Amino acid sequence: MKTIVSIGKGAFALGLSLPDSGMPDIISFGKAPSSDPTLVDIERSSRINGMDDAVPSSVLLPTGGMGFFGWPAIAGHRAGRDFILQFSDWTVEQTGPVTLLCAQDAVAGMAITLRFEVFSSGVIGLSTELKNIGSGDYNLDRCMAASFPVSAGAVDVLSFTGMWGREFQIRRETLGNGLWSQESRRGRTSHDRFPMLTIEAPEQSFGVALGWSGNHQIAIDRLDDGRRLVHLGELFEPGETILAPGESYRSPVAYAGPDRAAFHAFVRDDLMHWPGGSMAPRPVTLNTWEGNYFDHQMVSLQAQATSAAELGIERFVLDDGWFGKRDDDTTSLGDWDIDARKYPDGLKPLVDHVTGLGMQFGIWFEPEMVNPVSELYKAHPDWALQVNGRPLLLSRNQLVLDLTRPEVSDYLFGKIDAVLSHHAVSYIKWDMNRDLTHAGGRDGKAKISAQTRAVYALMDRVRSAHPNVEIESCASGGGRIDYGVLARTHRVWTSDCTDALERLEIQRGASVFVPPEVLGSHVSASPNHQTDRRLTLDFRAVVALAYHLGVELNPLELEGEERAALKSWIAIHKRLRPLLHAPGANFSKEPRDGRYVWGAADDKRIALFVAQGPQMVGEQPEPVTLPLQVTRPGGRWKIAAVHPATPNFIRISEGQKRLLAGAVTFDLADLGTVGLPLPMLRPESAILLELEPVEGGDHHG
């Protein structure tokens, strides 16, 4: 009689049965199964694989060599031997939300531990640990963190692709009969292959994400009976993971969740660790990069801080250019000492000025990198990742420091610690501006996996020493956004592209797995620094407002109406921030005909954003309907405010004028069916509508 194990709760649970030998059978994914093993105990027959009894195929982390002919999730060998793994004697240990399944393969000399955790959000996390209990080295070629089942039938996969400046582009594919695979070898999460997918299947749709910032692999394999398995895990370079006797490999954690709301709750409540134990209101941020680049002048920066405070900005972040002899991107990375030419009295006068205005002070670091033109590289050229006999490949004039060497990590921590210990710094913008190449150590072996763990260890060390300092993850924009780095940081820089038109799609994609208050979105100058596109300040502000709002320009260059408008938008954001960043409040709709709709709602108000990207094709826009969870309460509501006050409509009817003026009340439930008949916006324009219940109105409509 087999042991039945249930992982999860409600309608999102994973049911497993433990065999006498082999990997756990997946018997259900959805509602938890009963503990009755009657149907599970019935062996299946097969007419094609040559076995008298079918070898189970829908199993957790299948291994090959014993009748399973699909894609093996775990593979390795011991000098060419012990290439078959067949674990037995499974044990179960459950402690609160954590379940451990343990087994051994006495023949191969390997032990396995599967660690499941069910989070308050309903998300399930799974990681795999393999231990070499044999007498010789074991070469681990592949060890996925998790496998999750997909029902038979037509299945669509929504993945994310892109490039620098255009991250999180959603792509939909219908799976065929073959293997679907995604691999990333960039040594960071990447701009083009994020380790996150949404699976849309006939019986259940769900999302999966890998908490890992290094090389990764995702494979979706079709099984003999038409079902599929989606596997997620780290991707190893050849020979990268060799376990000596007694050594273990622990995979990253792979997560599965039922929907966007569950993942947002997971990030907020389970993954991120906030100073003081809870998230403070996300401060409106001025980042100095696009306003100054490397031109740091104390008088100007202090004046910018004063101007920023007058606008209502709450955090001032000093970007690249404050250290070494950093006048451009060819020099000084690694020399994390304050540039006495630009700051003859150090950073303290600027920090004191900023904090004296009531703002937080933040500062930029790129700890993992070194310029060949630097004092650090001159003294320690061997500290860079390199492979003997191979050329050192530059990217953005940078090499990568080998953080796996204790002396390198200690040096970097010392430099960061010195700045944080001697200044009132509340925030670090932690950047990484190149992919990893020739990532080897002094022994000539690949080190991408170890480097990723060393980066995590340095972040953890900084967090431990300075628990009140928040960290932003930036990697040429959105190149390192995943649940591994988010466990150590508090904000991500969504993209280096601040063009609001491009940000419509970037932010829509990123917010599938990351809540809006974690996604940095800045109002930048026009024309835009990346695309040279000219956009109104109102459009730029509306597109940024629902996220972690920031400003990416020199505020001294704002004058007259534009300055007043930005100050007004910041005030609107602060007023709506408790709603925009409230747990479970935000929603987003699929764009249609170039029109994007998103927002946030509770039982007292709705903030509805509508943005038109390109010119519409249709004669008129369809009414804007809202998700059922927003409209379910019903009751009489009205539009209470419209921003900007004079939207850029192509044409507006008298009825629409009355609707927008708040003269028309409606049953909230009708927004889920009939919808708001809004006017057509001109391309590259947007509006924010505030909706609220009618005082004294019938709540039930």
URWO-V947762 format. One record per helix or strand of 2 or more residues. SS is the DSSP state (A for helix, B for strand). FROM is the first residue (numbers start at 0). TO is the last residue. Records with the same first field share a line. If there is no record, write none. Layout:
SS: FROM-TO, FROM-TO
This chain:
B: 2-8, 11-17, 24-29, 73-77, 87-94, 97-104, 109-117, 123-131, 137-149, 155-162, 165-173, 179-183, 195-199, 204-210, 215-221, 227-233, 241-242, 247-249, 252-256, 284-286, 314-317, 359-364, 368-369, 397-400, 426-429, 469-472, 490-492, 518-523, 547-551, 585-587, 594-600, 604-611, 635-642, 648-650, 665-666, 679-680, 684-692
A: 259-270, 274-276, 288-291, 297-310, 347-355, 374-378, 380-382, 405-421, 447-464, 499-509, 515-517, 536-543, 554-556, 559-579, 627-630, 653-659, 667-671
